[in-house]
Amino acid sequence: MTRTSVFSNNGTQAVRLPKDAAFPDGTKSVEVIAVGTTRVISPTDQTWENFFEGYTVSGDFMSDQ
């Protein structure tokens, strides 16, 4: 996990991302998901739906349940 700072500018908040947490080159827009006080920031072309589509489980996953 990487820590960084939040600052205000012209009435909005911004987050300074360190190099090791930077978005890929060419990222022009992001999606922010707010859950309580937690924020998840993802490139708009890589939303949570795309994240979960890429992962599957084996056919015997939880077969003992």
Distance bins in CASP14 RR format, pairs under 12 A and 6 or more apart:
PFRMAT RR
TARGET T0000
AUTHOR 0000-0000-0000
RMODE 2
METHOD distances of the structure
MODEL  1
1 18 0 0 0 0 0 1 0 0 0 0 0
1 20 0 0 0 0 0 1 0 0 0 0 0
1 21 0 0 0 0 1 0 0 0 0 0 0
2 15 0 0 0 0 0 1 0 0 0 0 0
2 16 0 0 0 0 0 1 0 0 0 0 0
2 17 0 0 0 0 1 0 0 0 0 0 0
2 18 1 0 1 0 0 0 0 0 0 0 0
2 19 0 0 0 0 1 0 0 0 0 0 0
2 20 1 0 0 1 0 0 0 0 0 0 0
2 21 1 0 1 0 0 0 0 0 0 0 0
2 22 0 0 0 0 0 1 0 0 0 0 0
3 15 0 0 0 0 0 1 0 0 0 0 0
3 16 0 0 0 0 0 1 0 0 0 0 0
3 17 0 0 0 0 0 1 0 0 0 0 0
3 18 0 0 0 0 1 0 0 0 0 0 0
3 20 0 0 0 0 0 1 0 0 0 0 0
3 21 0 0 0 0 1 0 0 0 0 0 0
4 14 0 0 0 0 0 1 0 0 0 0 0
4 15 1 0 0 1 0 0 0 0 0 0 0
4 16 1 0 1 0 0 0 0 0 0 0 0
4 17 1 0 0 1 0 0 0 0 0 0 0
4 18 1 0 1 0 0 0 0 0 0 0 0
4 19 0 0 0 0 0 1 0 0 0 0 0
4 20 0 0 0 0 0 1 0 0 0 0 0
4 21 1 0 0 1 0 0 0 0 0 0 0
4 22 0 0 0 0 0 1 0 0 0 0 0
4 41 0 0 0 0 0 1 0 0 0 0 0
5 13 0 0 0 0 0 1 0 0 0 0 0
5 14 0 0 0 0 1 0 0 0 0 0 0
5 15 1 0 0 1 0 0 0 0 0 0 0
5 16 1 0 1 0 0 0 0 0 0 0 0
5 17 0 0 0 0 0 1 0 0 0 0 0
5 18 0 0 0 0 1 0 0 0 0 0 0
6 12 0 0 0 0 0 1 0 0 0 0 0
6 13 1 0 1 0 0 0 0 0 0 0 0
6 14 1 0 0 1 0 0 0 0 0 0 0
6 15 1 0 1 0 0 0 0 0 0 0 0
6 16 1 0 0 1 0 0 0 0 0 0 0
6 17 0 0 0 0 0 1 0 0 0 0 0
6 37 0 0 0 0 0 1 0 0 0 0 0
6 39 0 0 0 0 1 0 0 0 0 0 0
6 41 0 0 0 0 0 1 0 0 0 0 0
7 13 1 0 0 1 0 0 0 0 0 0 0
7 14 1 0 1 0 0 0 0 0 0 0 0
7 15 0 0 0 0 1 0 0 0 0 0 0
7 16 1 0 0 1 0 0 0 0 0 0 0
8 14 1 0 0 1 0 0 0 0 0 0 0
8 15 0 0 0 0 0 1 0 0 0 0 0
9 15 0 0 0 0 0 1 0 0 0 0 0
9 16 0 0 0 0 0 1 0 0 0 0 0
12 32 0 0 0 0 0 1 0 0 0 0 0
13 32 0 0 0 0 0 1 0 0 0 0 0
13 34 0 0 0 0 0 1 0 0 0 0 0
13 39 0 0 0 0 1 0 0 0 0 0 0
13 41 0 0 0 0 0 1 0 0 0 0 0
14 30 0 0 0 0 0 1 0 0 0 0 0
14 32 0 0 0 0 0 1 0 0 0 0 0
14 41 0 0 0 0 0 1 0 0 0 0 0
15 21 0 0 0 0 1 0 0 0 0 0 0
15 22 0 0 0 0 0 1 0 0 0 0 0
15 23 0 0 0 0 0 1 0 0 0 0 0
15 30 0 0 0 0 0 1 0 0 0 0 0
15 32 0 0 0 0 1 0 0 0 0 0 0
15 39 0 0 0 0 1 0 0 0 0 0 0
15 40 0 0 0 0 0 1 0 0 0 0 0
15 41 1 0 0 1 0 0 0 0 0 0 0
16 22 0 0 0 0 0 1 0 0 0 0 0
17 23 1 0 0 1 0 0 0 0 0 0 0
17 24 0 0 0 0 0 1 0 0 0 0 0
17 27 0 0 0 0 0 1 0 0 0 0 0
17 30 0 0 0 0 0 1 0 0 0 0 0
17 41 0 0 0 0 1 0 0 0 0 0 0
21 41 0 0 0 0 1 0 0 0 0 0 0
22 30 0 0 0 0 0 1 0 0 0 0 0
22 41 0 0 0 0 0 1 0 0 0 0 0
22 43 0 0 0 0 0 1 0 0 0 0 0
23 29 0 0 0 0 0 1 0 0 0 0 0
23 30 1 0 0 1 0 0 0 0 0 0 0
23 31 0 0 0 0 0 1 0 0 0 0 0
23 41 0 0 0 0 1 0 0 0 0 0 0
23 42 0 0 0 0 1 0 0 0 0 0 0
23 43 1 0 1 0 0 0 0 0 0 0 0
23 44 0 0 0 0 0 1 0 0 0 0 0
23 45 0 0 0 0 0 1 0 0 0 0 0
23 46 0 0 0 0 1 0 0 0 0 0 0
24 30 0 0 0 0 0 1 0 0 0 0 0
24 42 0 0 0 0 0 1 0 0 0 0 0
24 43 1 0 0 1 0 0 0 0 0 0 0
24 45 0 0 0 0 1 0 0 0 0 0 0
24 46 0 0 0 0 1 0 0 0 0 0 0
25 43 0 0 0 0 0 1 0 0 0 0 0
26 43 0 0 0 0 1 0 0 0 0 0 0
26 44 0 0 0 0 0 1 0 0 0 0 0
26 45 0 0 0 0 0 1 0 0 0 0 0
27 41 0 0 0 0 0 1 0 0 0 0 0
27 42 0 0 0 0 1 0 0 0 0 0 0
27 43 1 0 1 0 0 0 0 0 0 0 0
27 44 0 0 0 0 1 0 0 0 0 0 0
27 45 0 0 0 0 1 0 0 0 0 0 0
27 46 0 0 0 0 1 0 0 0 0 0 0
28 43 0 0 0 0 1 0 0 0 0 0 0
28 44 0 0 0 0 1 0 0 0 0 0 0
28 45 0 0 0 0 1 0 0 0 0 0 0
29 41 0 0 0 0 0 1 0 0 0 0 0
29 42 0 0 0 0 0 1 0 0 0 0 0
29 43 1 0 0 1 0 0 0 0 0 0 0
29 44 1 0 1 0 0 0 0 0 0 0 0
29 45 0 0 0 0 1 0 0 0 0 0 0
29 46 0 0 0 0 0 1 0 0 0 0 0
29 47 0 0 0 0 0 1 0 0 0 0 0
30 39 0 0 0 0 0 1 0 0 0 0 0
30 40 0 0 0 0 1 0 0 0 0 0 0
30 41 1 0 1 0 0 0 0 0 0 0 0
30 42 1 0 0 1 0 0 0 0 0 0 0
30 43 1 0 1 0 0 0 0 0 0 0 0
30 44 1 0 0 1 0 0 0 0 0 0 0
30 45 0 0 0 0 1 0 0 0 0 0 0
30 46 0 0 0 0 1 0 0 0 0 0 0
30 47 0 0 0 0 1 0 0 0 0 0 0
31 39 0 0 0 0 0 1 0 0 0 0 0
31 40 0 0 0 0 1 0 0 0 0 0 0
31 41 1 0 0 1 0 0 0 0 0 0 0
31 42 1 0 1 0 0 0 0 0 0 0 0
31 43 1 0 0 1 0 0 0 0 0 0 0
31 44 1 0 1 0 0 0 0 0 0 0 0
31 45 0 0 0 0 1 0 0 0 0 0 0
31 46 0 0 0 0 1 0 0 0 0 0 0
31 47 1 0 1 0 0 0 0 0 0 0 0
31 48 0 0 0 0 1 0 0 0 0 0 0
31 49 0 0 0 0 0 1 0 0 0 0 0
31 50 0 0 0 0 0 1 0 0 0 0 0
31 51 0 0 0 0 0 1 0 0 0 0 0
32 38 0 0 0 0 0 1 0 0 0 0 0
32 39 1 0 1 0 0 0 0 0 0 0 0
32 40 1 0 0 1 0 0 0 0 0 0 0
32 41 1 0 1 0 0 0 0 0 0 0 0
32 42 0 0 0 0 1 0 0 0 0 0 0
32 43 0 0 0 0 0 1 0 0 0 0 0
32 44 0 0 0 0 0 1 0 0 0 0 0
32 47 0 0 0 0 0 1 0 0 0 0 0
32 48 0 0 0 0 0 1 0 0 0 0 0
33 39 1 0 0 1 0 0 0 0 0 0 0
33 40 1 0 1 0 0 0 0 0 0 0 0
33 41 0 0 0 0 1 0 0 0 0 0 0
33 42 1 0 0 1 0 0 0 0 0 0 0
33 44 0 0 0 0 0 1 0 0 0 0 0
33 47 0 0 0 0 1 0 0 0 0 0 0
33 48 1 0 0 1 0 0 0 0 0 0 0
33 49 0 0 0 0 0 1 0 0 0 0 0
33 51 0 0 0 0 0 1 0 0 0 0 0
34 40 0 0 0 0 1 0 0 0 0 0 0
34 41 0 0 0 0 0 1 0 0 0 0 0
35 48 0 0 0 0 0 1 0 0 0 0 0
40 46 0 0 0 0 0 1 0 0 0 0 0
40 47 0 0 0 0 0 1 0 0 0 0 0
40 48 1 0 0 1 0 0 0 0 0 0 0
40 51 0 0 0 0 0 1 0 0 0 0 0
41 47 0 0 0 0 0 1 0 0 0 0 0
41 48 0 0 0 0 0 1 0 0 0 0 0
42 48 1 0 0 1 0 0 0 0 0 0 0
42 49 0 0 0 0 0 1 0 0 0 0 0
42 50 0 0 0 0 1 0 0 0 0 0 0
42 51 1 0 0 1 0 0 0 0 0 0 0
43 50 0 0 0 0 1 0 0 0 0 0 0
43 51 0 0 0 0 0 1 0 0 0 0 0
44 50 0 0 0 0 0 1 0 0 0 0 0
45 51 0 0 0 0 0 1 0 0 0 0 0
46 52 0 0 0 0 0 1 0 0 0 0 0
46 53 0 0 0 0 0 1 0 0 0 0 0
46 54 0 0 0 0 0 1 0 0 0 0 0
47 53 0 0 0 0 1 0 0 0 0 0 0
48 54 0 0 0 0 0 1 0 0 0 0 0
48 55 0 0 0 0 0 1 0 0 0 0 0
49 55 0 0 0 0 0 1 0 0 0 0 0
55 61 0 0 0 0 0 1 0 0 0 0 0
57 63 0 0 0 0 0 1 0 0 0 0 0
END
